[in-house]
Amino acid sequence: MAKLHNPTVGLLLTVLSLQGTRGDLLSVFSNAGGAATLPCNNVQLHYPNCSSTTWIFSRNGNVSTEEVAHGNIRPDNSHRSERLSVLSNCSLCIADVTTEDAGFYTCRQYAKGNKSKDDMFIYHSVLHITSRGTDRDVGSKVTLHCLLHTHYDCETVVYNRTVHLSWVDEEGVELQNTTHLQISRESPCSTTLTVQLRDPNSVHTQWTWTCLLTAGGQVQTSVDYTIIARVKPLRAQVVTRGPGAATTPECVFSVEIPIRLSIFFMVLIVPGLIGTVHLMRRRKQTSREASPAIELQVLN
């Protein structure tokens, strides 16, 4: 049986800062199933309850959606509203992150109804693992695909080329190619692990692999994938042999059948033979006792 879980502290995310042409541009990395905090560094603090702050979301270049207006979540504009919240510092918090949360976020400030200051831009990317194949028996192969879901083309989002994906084991040691394990990297945002499940010494065997994301030489986030494999029970052929029987199973039947038939016939015939002999003896005894009486009648 297979499952996904978040090994890191939910809200603890490392933010990689970049400079844009207008305002600030940040890249935030999170993992599927965890939580993400998107900071807003241009908040006007003299407006209470984040009443000056508006959050706008755009995914894959589609039409932008205003999901937070003047500090309040807009459920009419977002089906993700139950997972969104605005923190006291006006940061946007996303709970139970999914790949659809990857996108381009804008933190915009308003003063007296008018746009104020430069916008704050955030690239939010989500790390996720998928599995190919349903066989979970020991000896089978499992393929895991780790992908960083980004707002736009991967090369554009991680243009500084400091993003790196790697696979590590349960001890935190980076995995390398072996005879039963192969790693391929399709892009800075995509890597695949193919591994043969090995360990026939237990009824259920469990493995955990971690896809680790680093950027700028620092660990940004990671995601785990755990597999519980089935171990097929060994099936031994049991052969019952009679005394002196040959070693092959076929010979067992050729010896046992005549013995069983002879016993069967003995059970049926012997009682009849015994009864017949007893009856003949009684007839002979009766005829002997009747003979003197017949002789006396003749004499009289």
C-alpha positions in Angstrom: 0.0 0.0 0.0 1.2 3.0 -0.9 1.0 7.3 0.8 2.3 11.1 0.7 3.2 13.2 3.8 5.0 16.4 4.7 8.2 15.8 6.7 8.9 19.5 7.3 7.3 22.1 9.5 4.2 23.2 7.6 4.6 27.0 7.7 8.4 27.1 7.6 9.4 28.0 4.1 12.6 29.5 2.8 12.0 32.4 0.6 14.5 33.1 -2.3 14.6 36.8 -2.9 15.1 38.2 -6.4 14.8 41.8 -7.7 12.4 42.7 -10.4 12.0 45.9 -12.5 8.9 47.0 -10.5 8.6 46.4 -6.7 9.9 43.1 -5.2 9.8 39.7 -6.8 10.0 36.6 -4.6 10.0 32.9 -5.3 8.3 30.7 -2.7 8.6 26.9 -2.8 6.2 24.5 -1.0 5.2 20.9 -1.1 1.9 19.2 -1.9 0.0 18.5 1.3 1.9 21.1 3.3 1.3 24.8 3.9 2.7 27.9 2.2 3.0 31.5 3.5 3.3 34.2 0.8 4.7 37.4 2.4 3.8 40.9 1.5 6.6 43.4 2.1 4.8 46.6 0.9 2.0 46.7 3.5 0.8 50.0 4.7 0.9 49.4 8.5 -1.3 52.4 9.4 -4.3 50.6 7.8 -5.7 48.2 10.5 -6.7 44.6 9.7 -4.9 44.6 6.4 -7.6 46.8 5.0 -5.2 48.2 2.4 -4.1 44.8 1.2 -5.5 42.9 -1.8 -4.2 39.6 -3.2 -4.5 38.7 -6.9 -3.9 35.2 -8.3 -3.0 34.1 -11.8 -2.3 30.6 -13.0 -0.8 29.5 -16.3 -1.2 33.0 -17.8 -5.0 32.9 -17.4 -7.2 35.7 -16.2 -6.2 37.1 -12.9 -8.6 36.6 -9.9 -8.9 38.9 -6.9 -9.0 36.4 -4.0 -8.5 38.8 -1.1 -10.0 42.3 -1.2 -9.0 44.8 1.6 -7.9 42.0 3.9 -11.0 39.8 3.4 -11.2 36.5 1.6 -13.5 36.5 -1.4 -15.3 33.1 -1.5 -17.3 34.3 -4.5 -14.1 34.6 -6.5 -12.1 31.5 -5.3 -13.0 27.9 -4.8 -9.9 27.7 -2.7 -11.3 30.2 -0.1 -11.6 27.5 2.7 -7.9 26.9 2.4 -6.9 30.6 2.4 -6.3 32.9 5.3 -4.8 36.4 5.8 -2.3 36.5 8.7 -1.8 39.5 11.0 1.1 40.8 8.9 -1.1 40.6 5.8 0.8 37.5 4.4 -1.4 35.0 2.5 -1.5 31.5 4.0 -2.5 28.5 1.9 -3.3 25.3 3.8 -3.2 21.8 2.4 -1.3 22.9 -0.7 -2.1 21.3 -4.1 -0.5 21.6 -7.5 -3.3 24.1 -8.5 -1.9 26.5 -6.0 1.2 27.0 -8.1 1.0 30.4 -9.8 1.7 34.1 -9.9 0.6 36.1 -6.9 0.4 39.9 -6.6 0.1 41.7 -3.3 -1.4 45.2 -4.0 -1.9 48.1 -1.7 -4.7 50.6 -1.8 -5.0 54.0 0.0 -8.3 55.8 0.0 -9.5 53.6 -2.8 -6.6 54.3 -5.0 -3.7 52.0 -5.9 -0.6 52.9 -3.8 3.0 51.9 -4.0 4.5 49.3 -6.3 3.1 45.8 -6.3 4.7 42.8 -4.6 5.1 39.8 -7.0 5.5 36.2 -5.9 6.2 33.1 -7.9 4.7 30.2 -5.9 6.0 26.7 -7.0 4.8 23.4 -5.6 6.8 20.2 -5.4 4.8 17.0 -6.0 5.5 13.2 -6.5 3.4 10.9 -8.7 3.8 7.2 -9.1 3.5 5.0 -12.2 2.4 1.4 -11.9 0.1 -0.3 -9.3 2.2 -3.4 -8.6 3.6 -3.3 -5.1 5.0 -6.8 -4.8 8.6 -7.4 -3.7 10.7 -7.8 -6.8 8.6 -5.4 -8.9 9.7 -2.0 -10.2 8.3 1.3 -9.1 8.7 4.6 -10.9 8.4 7.9 -9.0 8.2 11.2 -10.8 9.0 14.4 -8.9 7.9 17.6 -10.6 8.1 21.3 -9.5 4.9 22.8 -10.7 5.5 26.4 -11.6 3.5 29.4 -12.8 4.9 29.3 -16.3 7.7 27.5 -18.2 10.1 26.0 -15.7 13.2 27.5 -17.4 11.6 31.0 -17.2 10.7 30.7 -13.5 14.0 29.3 -12.4 16.0 31.3 -14.9 18.9 31.8 -12.4 19.5 28.0 -12.7 20.1 27.5 -9.0 17.2 25.2 -8.6 18.2 21.5 -8.2 16.1 18.4 -7.5 17.6 15.3 -5.9 16.5 12.0 -4.3 17.6 11.0 -0.8 16.9 7.9 1.2 15.6 7.5 4.8 19.0 8.4 6.2 19.2 11.6 4.1 21.9 10.3 1.8 21.6 11.3 -1.8 20.8 8.4 -4.1 23.0 7.4 -7.0 22.5 5.1 -9.9 22.9 1.4 -9.1 21.9 -2.0 -10.6 18.5 -1.8 -9.0 18.0 2.0 -8.9 18.1 4.5 -11.7 17.7 8.3 -11.6 17.0 10.6 -14.6 16.7 14.4 -14.7 14.6 15.7 -17.5 14.9 19.4 -16.5 15.8 21.5 -13.4 12.1 21.1 -12.4 11.7 17.3 -13.1 13.4 14.1 -12.0 12.4 10.4 -12.1 13.4 7.6 -9.8 13.0 4.0 -10.9 13.7 1.4 -8.2 13.3 -2.4 -7.8 11.6 -3.3 -4.5 13.9 -5.7 -2.6 13.7 -7.3 0.8 12.1 -10.7 0.9 12.8 -11.1 4.7 9.5 -9.7 6.0 5.8 -10.0 5.4 5.5 -6.3 4.7 8.4 -4.2 3.5 8.3 -0.4 3.7 10.4 2.2 1.8 10.5 6.0 1.9 12.1 8.2 -0.7 12.4 12.0 -0.5 12.6 14.4 -3.4 14.6 17.3 -2.2 14.6 20.8 -3.7 17.5 23.2 -3.2 17.8 26.8 -4.6 20.8 29.0 -4.2 22.6 26.2 -2.3 19.9 26.1 0.4 17.2 23.5 1.0 13.8 25.0 0.2 11.4 22.2 0.6 11.0 18.4 0.1 8.3 15.8 -0.3 8.2 12.2 0.8 6.7 9.1 -0.9 6.3 5.9 1.1 5.5 2.4 -0.3 4.5 -0.6 1.7 5.1 -3.6 -0.5 3.5 -7.1 -0.4 5.7 -10.1 0.0 4.4 -13.2 -1.8 4.3 -16.3 0.5 6.5 -19.2 -0.6 4.4 -22.1 -1.8 6.0 -25.5 -1.1 4.7 -28.7 -2.7 3.8 -31.3 0.0 3.9 -35.0 -1.1 2.7 -37.8 1.2 4.6 -41.0 0.6 3.8 -44.5 2.0 6.5 -46.8 3.4 8.8 -48.0 0.7 7.1 -45.9 -2.0 9.1 -44.4 -4.8 10.2 -40.8 -4.7 7.8 -39.5 -7.4 4.3 -38.6 -6.5 2.8 -40.8 -9.3 4.2 -43.9 -7.6 2.3 -43.1 -4.5 -1.0 -43.8 -6.1 0.2 -46.9 -7.9 1.0 -48.5 -4.6 -1.9 -47.3 -2.5 -4.8 -48.1 -4.9 -4.3 -52.0 -5.0 -3.9 -52.0 -1.2 -7.1 -50.1 -0.7 -9.0 -52.3 -3.2 -7.8 -55.5 -1.5 -9.0 -54.2 1.9 -12.3 -53.2 0.3 -12.9 -56.7 -1.1 -11.8 -58.4 2.2 -14.4 -56.3 4.1 -17.2 -57.3 1.8 -16.3 -61.0 1.0 -14.8 -62.4 4.3 -17.9 -61.9 6.4 -20.0 -63.7 3.8 -17.6 -66.6 3.7 -17.6 -66.9 7.5 -21.4 -66.9 7.5 -21.6 -69.6 4.8 -19.2 -71.9 6.7 -21.1 -71.4 9.9 -24.4 -72.2 8.2 -23.0 -75.4 6.6 -21.8 -76.6 10.0 -25.2 -76.1 11.6 -26.9 -78.0 8.8 -24.5 -81.0 9.2 -25.2 -81.0 13.0 -28.9 -80.9 12.5 -28.8 -83.8 10.0 -26.9 -86.0 12.4 -29.4 -85.4 15.2 -32.3 -86.3 12.9 -30.9 -89.6 11.6 -31.6 -91.8 14.8 -35.2 -90.7 14.8 -35.7 -91.8 11.2 -34.2 -95.2 11.9 -36.5 -95.7 15.0 -39.6 -95.0 12.8 -38.5 -97.6 10.3 -38.0 -100.2 12.9 -41.4 -99.7 14.4 
